[in-house]
Each structure stands twice: as structure tokens, then as C-alpha cells.
């Protein structure tokens, strides 16, 4: 299964539109255009098809974690001031 297939299946399963995917990617400071996403989601035999690289999928998954759970909270140490 290719990265493109995984990305497509996640998009369908989570009912995400391209603008929502762009917003999710921005959560991890990764910019992707609507055109680039369109090329990734095309069929493999289309002339403008683009393979989804590991970096794009990784940043989407990291952004998805933030989108679903919220930003990671920093641990606060309970230090008693004397």
C-alpha cells in the first residue's frame, strides 16, 4: 500500500476536505497547496499524478494528532517555593 493510498483512505474515513487538510498541515508548520493535494489524490495513470512522499504523510499524521487531541501540554513540575 502506497503513501497515496493511505492518505486517500484517511481523508475518506475522516471526511476531510482539502482546505481542512491544509489547516491540519499548518498545525505543524508545513505548507502544502490545494493543487499539490489534488495531484496527490489523482489516480496513478493521470498525467499530473504526484507520489506522496514520506515527509508529507508524516506531517499530516503529526498535524492530525494535534487536530484530534489538541496541542501537547507541557508538564508542569510541582516545585514548592520556600
MARROSE-710152 format. One record per residue (C-alpha): residue number from 1; residue in three letters; x, y negated, z. Coordinates in Angstrom, 2 decimals, always signed. Last residue first. Layout:
MARROSE-710152
NUM	ALA	X	Y	Z
...
This chain:
MARROSE-710152
82	UNK	+10.30	-28.03	+50.39
81	UNK	+8.85	-27.51	+46.92
80	UNK	+7.41	-24.10	+46.34
79	UNK	+8.05	-22.81	+42.89
78	UNK	+5.26	-20.93	+41.23
77	UNK	+6.70	-20.47	+37.80
76	UNK	+4.47	-21.48	+34.96
75	UNK	+4.48	-19.13	+32.03
74	UNK	+3.96	-20.85	+28.72
73	UNK	+0.62	-20.21	+27.15
72	UNK	+0.67	-18.82	+23.64
71	UNK	-1.71	-20.68	+21.39
70	UNK	-5.21	-19.28	+20.91
69	UNK	-6.23	-15.66	+20.68
68	UNK	-7.79	-15.42	+17.19
67	UNK	-6.11	-18.35	+15.44
66	UNK	-2.79	-17.81	+17.23
65	UNK	-2.76	-14.14	+16.24
64	UNK	-3.83	-15.09	+12.71
63	UNK	-0.91	-17.50	+12.46
62	UNK	+1.53	-14.69	+13.23
61	UNK	-0.23	-12.45	+10.69
60	UNK	-0.17	-15.17	+8.01
59	UNK	+3.49	-15.90	+8.71
58	UNK	+4.38	-12.23	+8.33
57	UNK	+2.34	-11.89	+5.12
56	UNK	+4.02	-14.91	+3.53
55	UNK	+7.51	-13.88	+4.65
54	UNK	+7.09	-10.27	+3.49
53	UNK	+6.38	-11.40	-0.04
52	UNK	+3.01	-11.29	-1.74
51	UNK	+3.61	-10.46	-5.40
50	UNK	+2.28	-13.06	-7.79
49	UNK	-0.27	-12.42	-10.54
48	UNK	-0.44	-15.19	-13.16
47	UNK	-0.51	-12.82	-16.15
46	UNK	-3.29	-10.66	-14.60
45	UNK	-2.48	-6.92	-14.52
44	UNK	-1.86	-6.89	-10.77
43	UNK	-5.30	-8.29	-9.95
42	UNK	-5.35	-11.78	-8.50
41	UNK	-5.20	-12.41	-4.72
40	UNK	-1.56	-13.53	-4.72
39	UNK	-2.11	-15.93	-7.62
38	UNK	-5.10	-17.49	-5.87
37	UNK	-3.03	-17.92	-2.74
36	UNK	-0.38	-19.78	-4.74
35	UNK	-3.03	-21.99	-6.29
34	UNK	-4.56	-22.79	-2.91
33	UNK	-1.13	-23.93	-1.72
32	UNK	+1.00	-22.47	+1.07
31	UNK	+2.63	-24.33	+3.94
30	UNK	+4.07	-22.53	+6.94
29	UNK	+4.15	-24.46	+10.21
28	UNK	+2.87	-21.51	+12.29
27	UNK	-0.61	-22.98	+12.74
26	UNK	-0.35	-24.20	+9.13
25	UNK	-0.73	-20.59	+7.97
24	UNK	-4.12	-20.36	+9.71
23	UNK	-5.25	-23.60	+8.03
22	UNK	-4.22	-22.24	+4.61
21	UNK	-6.12	-19.01	+5.32
20	UNK	-9.20	-21.04	+6.24
19	UNK	-8.92	-23.00	+2.97
18	UNK	-8.65	-19.72	+1.05
17	UNK	-11.83	-18.31	+2.59
16	UNK	-11.77	-15.71	+5.35
15	UNK	-14.46	-13.07	+5.93
14	UNK	-12.27	-11.17	+8.45
13	UNK	-12.53	-7.83	+6.61
12	UNK	-12.28	-9.49	+3.18
11	UNK	-9.17	-11.53	+4.00
10	UNK	-7.60	-8.62	+5.86
9	UNK	-8.15	-6.32	+2.86
8	UNK	-6.66	-8.86	+0.45
7	UNK	-3.55	-9.38	+2.63
6	UNK	-3.00	-5.62	+2.99
5	UNK	-3.40	-5.08	-0.77
4	UNK	-1.02	-7.94	-1.59
3	UNK	+1.53	-6.60	+0.90
2	UNK	+1.48	-3.33	-1.04
1	UNK	+0.00	+0.00	+0.00
